[in-house]
Amino acid sequence: MDIELQGISARHPAARADAAPALRAVGLRIGACEQVAVIGPSGAGKTTLLQVMACALPPSDGQLRLGGQAPWDLPRAALQQLRGRLFLAPQVPPLPPRQRVVTAVLAGRLPAMGLWASLRSLVYPDNIPAAHAALERFGLGDKLFDRVDRLSGGERQRVGLARALLAPARLWLVDEPLSALDPTHARQALATLTDHAHAQGITLVSTLHQVDMALAHFPRIIGLREGTVVFDLPAAAVTPERLAHLYDRFEHELRGDAPDSTADLPDPPAPVALQCR
């Protein structure tokens, strides 16, 4: 699925009405099957950009087109159908704490299922082998029947990513997928996502704080700062000088001195959140 943003401006949902836009006149074109990493310092507007692309946040100005369609001009039923072709993976996956991992992973298939089949799957999970295979690719095959609230933060994050492998989506929008992962699991997770997306012809857009991982795994890098695109380049053209300019006054983030969270350590269950489909 291709993406086109023309002069997009948007505010973060939690921002005050008089706050400056998180995105300011952003223009981008991402072709079908492309794999793109979005980098930039904290507060650059990366998460807001994904929410706009996922039709979860309407822009305050500009035009969004997905697969040639303008989502916010569609009737409600058509908009919901389009959302079913998208997969948005937030940094904190919306996993009910008491749910079994197998059920959480199979939930990735819900947009392609009818109401009765969806309700039945909550009690009698079907296609358990597919869920196990997806978890295996993230090193979690042994967690298939564990409860979500017994997983570490990094394990929950990988369960959330495993759902993508079963989703009927043509566009993956993945927000900071490595924030709770150690380097080994981070490399495994990115390799799994990029390999599967390439094999299935899925467009992949991911925000990342880990610049080295972005450069190693994505052929195209978008640098975002203060809601504007600073550069949009092949990974090989992203020089240390460009990165220094992008992260000016945020050098600690570029160096990785202030990680987002402790990797793979147990922590309280993530709050349950609704995800638009």
C-alpha positions as CSV (number, residue, x, y, z in Angstrom):
1,M,0.0,0.0,0.0
2,D,1.4,3.4,-1.0
3,I,1.2,6.5,1.2
4,E,1.0,10.1,0.2
5,L,1.0,13.1,2.6
6,Q,0.5,16.5,1.2
7,G,1.1,19.5,3.6
8,I,0.0,17.5,6.6
9,S,-0.3,19.3,9.9
10,A,-1.6,17.6,13.1
11,R,-1.6,18.0,16.9
12,H,-1.0,15.2,19.3
13,P,-4.3,14.0,20.7
14,A,-3.2,14.9,24.3
15,A,-2.0,18.4,23.3
16,R,-3.8,21.6,24.4
17,A,-5.9,23.3,21.8
18,D,-3.4,26.2,21.7
19,A,-0.3,24.0,21.5
20,A,1.9,24.1,18.4
21,P,1.2,21.3,15.9
22,A,3.2,18.1,16.3
23,L,3.5,17.9,12.5
24,R,3.9,21.0,10.3
25,A,3.2,20.9,6.6
26,V,4.8,17.5,6.1
27,G,5.0,16.2,2.6
28,L,6.0,12.5,1.9
29,R,5.5,9.8,-0.6
30,I,6.1,6.2,0.3
31,G,5.7,3.5,-2.3
32,A,4.0,0.2,-1.9
33,C,6.3,-2.5,-0.4
34,E,8.9,0.1,0.7
35,Q,10.5,-0.1,4.1
36,V,11.2,3.2,5.8
37,A,12.6,4.2,9.3
38,V,11.6,7.5,10.8
39,I,14.2,8.8,13.3
40,G,14.6,12.0,15.3
41,P,14.8,13.3,18.8
42,S,12.1,13.0,21.4
43,G,9.1,15.3,20.6
44,A,9.9,15.3,16.9
45,G,6.4,14.2,16.0
46,K,7.2,10.6,15.1
47,T,4.3,8.9,16.9
48,T,1.9,11.6,15.6
49,L,3.0,10.8,12.1
50,L,2.2,7.1,12.5
51,Q,-1.2,7.9,14.0
52,V,-2.0,10.1,11.0
53,M,-0.9,7.4,8.6
54,A,-3.0,4.8,10.5
55,C,-6.2,6.9,10.2
56,A,-6.3,7.2,13.9
57,L,-5.8,10.9,14.0
58,P,-7.3,13.3,11.4
59,P,-4.9,16.0,10.2
60,S,-5.7,19.6,11.0
61,D,-4.5,20.6,7.6
62,G,-3.4,18.9,4.4
63,Q,-4.3,15.7,2.6
64,L,-3.6,12.0,3.3
65,R,-4.0,9.3,0.7
66,L,-3.5,5.6,1.3
67,G,-3.6,3.3,-1.7
68,G,-5.0,6.1,-3.7
69,Q,-7.9,6.8,-1.3
70,A,-8.5,9.8,0.9
71,P,-9.5,8.1,4.2
72,W,-11.3,11.1,5.7
73,D,-13.5,11.5,2.6
74,L,-14.7,8.0,2.8
75,P,-18.1,6.8,4.3
76,R,-17.7,5.3,7.7
77,A,-18.0,1.7,6.5
78,A,-15.4,2.2,3.8
79,L,-13.1,3.9,6.3
80,Q,-13.4,0.9,8.7
81,Q,-12.6,-1.4,5.8
82,L,-9.5,0.6,5.0
83,R,-8.4,0.5,8.6
84,G,-8.7,-3.3,8.5
85,R,-5.8,-3.3,5.9
86,L,-3.5,-1.4,8.3
87,F,-1.6,-2.7,11.3
88,L,-0.6,-0.1,14.0
89,A,1.7,-1.4,16.6
90,P,2.0,1.1,19.5
91,Q,5.1,1.2,21.7
92,V,3.0,-0.2,24.5
93,P,0.9,-3.0,23.0
94,P,-2.8,-3.1,24.1
95,L,-2.7,-6.6,25.6
96,P,-5.3,-7.5,28.2
97,P,-3.3,-8.6,31.3
98,R,-5.3,-11.8,32.0
99,Q,-5.4,-12.9,28.3
100,R,-3.4,-15.9,27.2
101,V,-0.5,-15.2,24.7
102,V,-2.0,-17.4,22.1
103,T,-5.3,-15.4,22.1
104,A,-3.4,-12.1,22.1
105,V,-1.4,-13.1,19.0
106,L,-4.4,-14.5,17.1
107,A,-6.1,-11.2,17.7
108,G,-4.1,-9.9,14.8
109,R,-6.5,-11.8,12.5
110,L,-9.6,-10.1,13.8
111,P,-10.0,-7.5,11.0
112,A,-10.5,-10.4,8.6
113,M,-13.0,-12.3,10.8
114,G,-16.8,-11.9,11.2
115,L,-18.3,-11.0,14.6
116,W,-19.3,-14.5,15.6
117,A,-15.8,-15.9,14.6
118,S,-14.1,-13.1,16.5
119,L,-16.1,-13.8,19.7
120,R,-15.6,-17.6,19.4
121,S,-11.8,-17.1,19.0
122,L,-11.7,-15.4,22.5
123,V,-12.8,-18.7,24.1
124,Y,-11.6,-21.3,21.6
125,P,-8.5,-20.1,19.8
126,D,-8.2,-21.5,16.3
127,N,-5.1,-21.9,14.2
128,I,-2.8,-22.4,17.3
129,P,0.1,-23.6,15.1
130,A,0.1,-20.2,13.2
131,A,0.3,-18.4,16.6
132,H,3.1,-20.6,17.7
133,A,5.0,-20.1,14.4
134,A,4.7,-16.3,14.8
135,L,6.0,-16.4,18.4
136,E,8.9,-18.7,17.4
137,R,10.1,-16.0,15.0
138,F,10.4,-13.7,18.0
139,G,11.9,-16.3,20.3
140,L,8.7,-16.7,22.3
141,G,7.5,-20.1,21.3
142,D,7.6,-21.4,24.8
143,K,5.2,-18.6,26.0
144,L,2.2,-19.7,23.9
145,F,-0.1,-20.5,26.7
146,D,1.3,-18.1,29.3
147,R,-0.8,-15.2,30.6
148,V,0.2,-11.7,29.4
149,D,0.6,-10.3,32.9
150,R,3.3,-12.9,33.6
151,L,5.5,-11.6,30.8
152,S,8.3,-9.1,31.0
153,G,7.9,-5.7,29.3
154,G,10.2,-6.9,26.4
155,E,8.3,-10.1,26.0
156,R,5.0,-8.2,25.8
157,Q,6.4,-5.9,23.2
158,R,7.5,-8.9,21.1
159,V,4.0,-10.5,21.5
160,G,2.5,-7.3,20.1
161,L,4.9,-7.5,17.1
162,A,4.1,-11.2,16.5
163,R,0.4,-10.2,15.9
164,A,1.6,-8.4,12.8
165,L,2.6,-11.7,11.2
166,L,-1.0,-12.9,11.3
167,A,-2.7,-9.6,10.4
168,P,-4.4,-9.2,7.0
169,A,-2.7,-5.8,6.6
170,R,-0.9,-4.3,3.6
171,L,0.7,-1.5,5.7
172,W,2.5,-1.9,9.0
173,L,3.0,1.2,11.1
174,V,5.3,0.2,14.0
175,D,6.1,2.7,16.8
176,E,9.4,2.3,18.7
177,P,9.4,-1.6,18.5
178,L,12.8,-1.9,20.3
179,S,12.2,0.3,23.4
180,A,12.0,-2.6,25.8
181,L,14.4,-5.0,24.0
182,D,18.0,-5.9,24.6
183,P,20.4,-5.7,21.5
184,T,20.0,-9.4,20.6
185,H,16.2,-9.4,20.7
186,A,16.2,-6.1,19.0
187,R,18.1,-7.4,16.0
188,Q,15.9,-10.5,15.9
189,A,12.7,-8.4,16.0
190,L,13.8,-6.1,13.2
191,A,15.0,-8.9,11.0
192,T,11.7,-10.7,11.4
193,L,9.6,-7.7,10.6
194,T,11.6,-6.6,7.6
195,D,12.0,-10.2,6.2
196,H,8.3,-10.9,6.5
197,A,7.2,-7.6,5.1
198,H,9.5,-8.1,2.1
199,A,8.3,-11.6,1.5
200,Q,4.6,-10.6,1.7
201,G,4.9,-7.3,-0.2
202,I,3.9,-5.3,2.9
203,T,4.8,-1.6,3.3
204,L,6.6,-1.0,6.5
205,V,7.1,2.3,8.3
206,S,8.8,2.2,11.7
207,T,9.8,4.9,14.2
208,L,13.1,4.2,15.9
209,H,15.3,5.8,18.6
210,Q,18.1,3.3,17.8
211,V,19.8,5.1,14.8
212,D,22.3,2.3,14.2
213,M,19.5,-0.3,13.9
214,A,17.6,2.0,11.5
215,L,20.6,2.4,9.3
216,A,21.4,-1.3,9.4
217,H,17.9,-2.6,8.6
218,F,16.1,0.0,6.5
219,P,17.0,1.2,3.0
220,R,15.3,4.6,3.4
221,I,15.6,7.0,6.4
222,I,13.4,10.0,7.2
223,G,14.8,12.4,9.7
224,L,12.1,14.3,11.6
225,R,12.6,17.2,14.0
226,E,10.1,19.7,15.5
227,G,7.3,18.3,13.2
228,T,9.2,18.9,10.0
229,V,11.2,16.6,7.7
230,V,14.9,17.5,7.9
231,F,16.0,14.8,5.4
232,D,14.6,11.9,3.4
233,L,17.5,9.8,2.1
234,P,18.8,6.4,1.4
235,A,20.5,4.9,4.5
236,A,23.9,5.1,2.8
237,A,23.5,8.9,2.4
238,V,22.8,9.6,6.1
239,T,26.2,10.9,7.2
240,P,27.4,11.6,10.8
241,E,27.1,15.3,10.0
242,R,23.4,15.0,9.0
243,L,22.7,13.0,12.2
244,A,24.6,15.6,14.3
245,H,22.4,18.3,12.8
246,L,19.2,16.3,13.4
247,Y,20.0,15.6,17.0
248,D,21.5,19.0,17.9
249,R,21.0,19.5,21.6
250,F,19.8,15.9,21.9
251,E,23.2,14.2,21.4
252,H,22.5,11.8,24.4
253,E,19.7,10.2,22.3
254,L,22.0,9.8,19.3
255,R,24.7,8.2,21.5
256,G,22.1,6.0,23.3
257,D,23.1,7.3,26.8
258,A,19.4,7.5,27.9
259,P,17.6,4.4,26.9
260,D,13.8,4.5,26.9
261,S,13.4,1.6,29.4
262,T,15.2,-1.3,30.9
263,A,15.4,-4.2,28.5
264,D,13.4,-7.3,29.2
265,L,12.9,-6.8,32.9
266,P,9.6,-7.6,34.6
267,D,7.4,-4.6,35.2
268,P,3.8,-3.8,35.9
269,P,1.2,-4.8,33.3
270,A,0.7,-2.3,30.6
271,P,-2.7,-0.5,30.6
272,V,-5.3,-1.8,28.2
273,A,-6.0,0.5,25.4
274,L,-8.3,0.4,22.4
275,Q,-6.7,0.3,19.0
276,C,-8.5,1.6,15.9
277,R,-9.0,-0.8,13.1
